[in-house]
């Protein structure tokens, strides 16, 4: 699992390779990623938008921006958490995702919360030592 905390908001991500949805012979690899967003801060926040940077194993970058997550813009009071699962297909057997959520406080202050960089690894990738 990968985790990052910004201003009391902790984002934890757990990626899982989906062998049953992937077609390696067709250069199609799919991952699910489960996200937990915990408000450990002292003020209520609403998740308004997301920004993802997805880099495949060949170094190709794709950016995804949009409102909310999985069709929702959850509001989290102190002590509350929100969880969701989404997916990512790639044309390579590995990649990396990183991003941010834009949060809005009840007083109207917007700020970004880091989504930790996490590795998309499949059993179809030959491990390389760096």
Secondary structure, DSSP 8 states (H G I E B T S, - for coil): -EEEEETTEEEEEEEEE-GGG-BGGGTBEEEEEEEEEEE-SSS-EEEEEEEEEEEETT--EEEEEEESBTTB--EE-TT-EEEEEEEEEESSSEEEEEEEEEEEETTS-EEEEEEEEEEEE-TTS-----
